[in-house]
Amino acid sequence: MSAHTEAGRTGTPQGPLTGLRVLDLATLFAGPLAATMLGDFGAEVVKVEHPAKPDPSRGHGPSKDGIGLWWKLLGRNKRTITLDLSKPGGRATLLRLAATADVIIENFRPGTLEKWHLGWEELSAANPRLVLARVTGFGQFGPYAHRPGFGTLAEAMSGFAAITGEPDAPPTLPPFGLADSIAGLATAYAVMTALRARDLSGHGQVIDMAIIEPILTVIGPQPLWYDQLGHVQPRTGNRSANNAPRNTYRTADGSWVAVSTSAQSIAERVMRLVGRPDLIEEPWFATGAGRARHTDVLDEAVGAWIARRSRTEVVDAFEKAEAAVAPIQDVRDVMADPQYAALDTITTVDDPELGPLRMQNVLFRLSATPGAIRWAGRPHGADTDAVLAELGLSGAEITTLRSEGAL
């Protein structure tokens, strides 16, 4: 099921969030990603950008014909308007928009909205049912609250970088927006939780999302280990301190595969497959931690077997043995992978500016009320006049706002 669409025409059933209105005031990347996820399932998302300073994602990474491609993904299913919130006309217009909205997502530094007299006091007065999601690097309070915050800093501070990389190499940062993406997921979850609370109470509330926190959750029980045992997880490269064999291995044709043996039964199947069933009888083989203490011998057995075979032969043999393996794929492999194709994970969207675009589909499948990509990211301010006219502003009022620099 491809998501061939044109802006404004869905051709698909209404999503479960239809009727929900979200104002996306955020930039780069966690807040906007949360808004994208809500839009994928039917929410009307209005992207509010500064008239002269668009969301920087429009200029991040490669572009085609001068059009940023990252924005096509991040801006999908969003109507785009311009508004300078620091101008009186921009402030007044946002308050009118807030009165019609269910959710506002913003990522200004703490105190910025308040400086413009658009803080929670003013917004909730305009709409007591509003949910305000505030996404910042460090949260709304604390000693770091007013520092500039980016996902890279969260990846560093959370302990992620400290455990990533080879033991004798520097800590490693991810080459993509990991912390931002995790925070985007968490923010979408937080918004839905706050909306459910509003269903029960009738009142909105503020979400304080610090990008440094969700990534700390996904790295697992490290704080608990340290609290109870004083244990500090070291860098182990592709190996695991909790099970073995677990690594990447080079095949005879120069490709790479990843092997995981988190389950004891899988570890046993792998060793039988590579011709070392004798290792299964070792007392230390009975637990993941025991196997991890003998990683060298297990890696040698698995690595030598894989090195004599092509990637296709390795994957086929592991599949027949019901052992866990996956090829190390780059984006070219992903685009051609039959499992992703079956799931329509990479789908096609028709775009008025660039034609057919292939991008990631909505995050999950719902059997009765599926999400859909209705359109890719639209030009800066493309829907300003239409959205403001729907709000009740006259043509003369819109012209005045534009002349004042508020649009």
Sequence and secondary structure as in RCSB ss.txt:
>XXXX:A:sequence
MSAHTEAGRTGTPQGPLTGLRVLDLATLFAGPLAATMLGDFGAEVVKVEHPAKPDPSRGHGPSKDGIGLWWKLLG
RNKRTITLDLSKPGGRATLLRLAATADVIIENFRPGTLEKWHLGWEELSAANPRLVLARVTGFGQFGPYAHRPGF
GTLAEAMSGFAAITGEPDAPPTLPPFGLADSIAGLATAYAVMTALRARDLSGHGQVIDMAIIEPILTVIGPQPLW
YDQLGHVQPRTGNRSANNAPRNTYRTADGSWVAVSTSAQSIAERVMRLVGRPDLIEEPWFATGAGRARHTDVLDE
AVGAWIARRSRTEVVDAFEKAEAAVAPIQDVRDVMADPQYAALDTITTVDDPELGPLRMQNVLFRLSATPGAIRW
AGRPHGADTDAVLAELGLSGAEITTLRSEGAL
>XXXX:A:secstr
     BTTB  S   TTTT EEEE   SSHHHHHHHHHHHTT EEEEEE SSS  GGGGSS EETTEEHHHHHHT
TTEEEEE  TTSHHHHHHHHHHHHH SEEEE   TTHHHHTT SHHHHHHH TT EEEEEESS SSSTTTTS   
HHHHHHHTSTGGGSS TTS     SS HHHHHHHHHHHHHHHHHHHHHHHHS   EEEEETTTHHHHHT SHHHH
HHHH       TT  SS SS EEEE TTS EEEE   SHHHHHHHHHHTT GGGGGSGGGGSHHHHHTTHHHHHH
HHHHHHHTS HHHHHHHHHHTT  EEE   HHHHHH HHHHHHT EEEEEETTTEEEEEE  SS  SSS      
    TTTTHHHHHHHTT  HHHHHHHHHTT  
